[in-house]
């Protein structure tokens, strides 16, 4: 499912038009992004938790040349599925 298909599904479920569903989806994604940028977690009970995970700097290897390279530290988004979400898939 891509973004436009998700907007269609939201519009159908909420009996709204696609424009409203698109704005709603953008609002949710924007709120999650801005909360993660501020260093906080976003927990949706029954679905899961979005959080920022820190990766330390490390040595890596260029697969084409075999040369060792330094990989900078970074922050990456992480998601941990909640129990109800996991159970729904099994």
Residue pairs with C-beta under 8 A, 6 or more apart in sequence:
1 9
3 25
6 25
7 18
7 21
7 22
7 25
8 18
8 21
10 16
10 21
10 24
10 25
11 17
11 18
11 20
11 21
14 20
14 21
14 24
16 24
31 42
32 42
32 50
35 41
35 42
35 50
36 42
36 50
36 51
36 52
36 77
39 52
41 49
41 50
41 51
42 49
42 50
42 51
43 49
43 50
44 82
45 82
46 82
46 83
46 84
46 85
47 81
47 82
47 84
47 85
48 79
48 80
48 81
48 82
48 85
49 79
49 80
49 82
50 77
50 78
50 79
51 77
51 78
51 79
51 80
52 75
52 76
52 77
52 78
53 75
53 76
53 77
53 78
54 73
54 74
54 75
55 73
55 74
55 75
55 76
56 73
57 70
57 71
57 72
57 73
58 70
58 71
59 68
59 69
59 70
59 71
60 68
60 69
60 70
60 71
61 67
61 68
61 69
62 68
62 69
